[in-house]
C-alpha cells in the first residue's frame, strides 16, 4: 500500500488520533512519539488535510498542498460570524433561558 492509499483509507477517528498525537507529542495511550514517528505522523496528517478534508481553515494544508494562511481581518470576521451564529442558536434553542443584562441596561 502506498501513502496515498493509506491517506484515502484513514477514518476520521484515526485522523483525529494522529492529529492529537502530533499536537501533544504522545500517542493516546500516553507513550511519547519518537522523532521518526513525529515526522511521519505529521506528514500523514498534512496529506489527509490536503487530499481528504480539502481544508481552507487557517494554518492547515489546502488542496493545492500549500499552507492556508488567512489575514487578521478575515479571521476576525470569521470569529465574529461564528460567535453570532452561536448566540442565535442559544436564543432559538432555549426560549425559557434566563436573560442577562449589563448594569447600564437596567
Secondary structure, DSSP 8 states (H G I E B T S, - for coil): --HHHHHHH--HHHHHHHHHHHHHSB-TTS-B--HHHHHHHHHHHHHHIIIII---STTSB-TTSSB----HHHHHHHHHHHHHHHHHHHHHH-TT------GGG-
